[in-house]
Amino acid sequence: MVKGVKQRKAVVLLSGGMDSCVSAAMARERHGASNIALLHASYGQRTEQRERRAFDEIADFYGVGDRLVAHLEHFRAIGGSALTDKSISVPENELSAPGPGGNAIPVTYVPFRNAHFLSVAVSWAEAIGAGAIYIGAVAEDSSGYPDCRPQYYRAFQELIRLGTRPETQIEIVTPVITLKKSEIIRRGIELGAPLHLTWSCYQNEDTACGACDSCLLRLRAFSEAGTADPIPYRRTVTAGR
């Protein structure tokens, strides 16, 4: 733990999804409402405009004026993911990976994406004197992305130490990384997080599809949490692993 981090500003990576929204609520609880800076990445994803809307609405809900939107369009040119390359179909009605311990990496994985997000966050945090970066990565109950594992963030923490000014102290905080999705929902409800403003769907920007990995995980999580999902879906299916 970095000394004095509670008194310093925190940069929160806010995609507009459920996990990042609850992470923002947790950062706000810990650092105070006036010590939160929100960072959003637009990277050419299929639901780019809808995610940006969710980011703006969550930021407005919390009254956060310190915002930065990073435009990382090179991900669309790089391709290699169903989220950024429309020639690759988003899988439906299946959870395609057994989890982070398995070998299957789903086609919705964006190659090394979180390193790009964290690099922008570190630059901004160092510039404004922030002491922490919050990211809503989830390890156990996610789609099996390799850049959502705890060891990934431990390694990046060392990179920050080596690559910033000697006096810079920035802690990467992954407040929901060990939680199940249903536990994240319960924590969000406890904190009054605006889950009704979040967006999780990988492929639709009007009404959530209810069939992609992200929708399936979200629907299952709300069911396990014993509460209704506040957003509408085009259709719903039973998620199983």
N, C-alpha and C positions, 0 to 999 in steps of 0.2 A: 504494500500500500504506500503510495506517495504521500509524504507528510504535507498537511495543509490542503489536501485536495478538496475537502468539504467546503472550504472558504473560497475556492477559486472557480472560475467559469468552467463549464463543461460543454464540449462540442458533442452533439448527438446526431448520429447518422439516422435520418428519418426518411425511409422509402415511401411511407404512407401506408405500409402494411401493419398488421396486428402486432407483430413482435416488436417492431421499431417504435410503434406508438406506446406500448406498455413500457419499453425501455426509456422513452422520453419521460413518461410519468414517474418512473423510478428515479431518474436523474433529477427531475424537478423536486421530488420529495427530499432527495439527499442534499442538493446544492442550493435549493431555493429558486423561486420563480424568476428572479432577476438575474440568475447566473447561468442561464441556458442559452446556447447558440445552436441553431438547427441547420443541418447540412443535408441537402438533397442532391442526388445524382440522376441526371437524365442521360441515358446511355444508348438511346435508339431502341429501347425495348418496345414490344408490341403495345403495351398499355402505358406508354410514356406520358401522354396527356392526362390520363385518368389518375395516375400515381402522383403527378405534379399537383393536380387538384386536391387530392387527399392530403398531401404535404401542406399546401396552403391553408386548408380548412383546419387541420390539426394545429398548425402554428397560430392561426387566428383564435382558435378555441383557448389556447394557453396564453394568448396575448404576447407572443414572442416576436419581437421586431428584428432581432439579430439573426438574419437568415442568409444562407448562401446556396445558390444552385450551381452545381458543377455540370458543365456540358461535355460529355465524354462520347461524342458521336463516333469515335474510332471503333467502338465495339461493333457497330453495324457493319463497318468495312471489314473488320476481322472475321466476323461470323462465327461459325462453329457451335451455335446454340439456337435452339428453337425460340428463344426469347428475342433474339436479335436478327435472325435469318428467316424470312418468311417462306423460304423453300423447304424448311425443316418443320414438320408438323408438330404441334404440341400434343403429347399423348393425352388420351381421354380415358376415363373410367378405370384407371389402374394407378397404383402407387408403384412406380417403376424401380425403386431401389430398396434393398432391405435395411437401409440405414447406413450411417457413416462407417460402420465396421465391415460392410459388404464390399464386393468388387464392382458392382454395377453403378455407374455414374449416369444419371438421367440426361437426356438430350437438352433439358432445360438448364443445365449447368452452363454458366457463362465463364469461359476460361480465365481464371485468376482474377475475377472481377473485384473481389473484396480488397485485394491489394491496391488496386487503383483508388477505390473509395477511401481506404485508410490513408493513402498517401496524401490525398487532398485534405483530409481531416487533420493529419499531423501538421501540414504546412499552415493551415488556418489556425490550429490550436497554438502553434508556436508563435505565430504573428500576433495573436491577441492575448497571449499569456494564459491560455487555458491549461488546467491541470489534469484534465481527463477527456477521453473520447469514449462515448458509449456507442455500442453497436449491438443490434438485436439478433445476433447469430444464435441458432439453436442446434445442438449437436444430436441428441438422442432421437427426438421425434420430428425429424425434418426429412427432406428429400434425398439425403445422402451426399450433399455437396462437400468436397474435401476442404474447402475454405471456410467451413463452419465448425471445425474441430478445435477443441481447447488448445492443443499443441500448436496449431497454426498461429493463434494469438499470442502464445508465449514466445514463439519465434519472432513475431513482428514487434513485440515489446522490446526485445533485444536490439532489433533494427533501429527502433526509435532512439534508444540509448546511444547507439553508435553513430547515428546520422544527424543528430541535432546538436545545438549549442551545449557546451558542458553544463551550463546552469539550467537548461531546460529539463523540466520534470513533467512528463505526460504519461498518465496511466491509461492503458486500454481496459475498459470495463465492459464485460459481457454479462450483464445482469440476469439474462434468461437462458444462458447457454446450457445449463443442466436441467432446465424445467421441461416438462411435457407441455404440449400446446394447451391442453385443458388447464394446466396450472397457470399458464401465462394469462389465460382468459380470467381465471379467478382473481389473480393478482391485479389485473387491469380493472376489474369491477371494484375491488377494494379501494383502489386509488382514484376511482371516478374517471378513468381514461375514456376518451371518446371513441370507443370501438365502432360506433355507428358511422364514423367518418372514414374508417380505414378501407383499404382496397387490397385484395389478395389475388384476384383472378389473373392468370397468365396471358389470357388471349382476348378478352372482351373489355370494352371501355364503357359500354352502356349498362348492361345487366350482367352480373357475374355468371360464368358459364355453368358452374356447379359440377364440372366433369374433369377439369385439369388437376394435376397433383396438388397445387396450392389450394384450390377450392375444396378438394376432397379432405385434405388435412385440416382445413379450417372447419368444415362442416362436422367432421368427426370430433374435433376438439370441443366445439360448442355443445354437441350432444353429450360428450363425456363430462363436461362441466355442468350439465343440467340446466342450461339456459338457452334461449333462442338467439340465433344469429340475427343481428339487427339489420342486415342488408338483404335485398331480394336476390333471387337466383333465377336464371332461365329454366333450369331443371336441377333436380337433386338426385344423386344416386347414393347407394350405400357403399361407404369406403371400407375396404378390407385390405389386409396385408398378406 
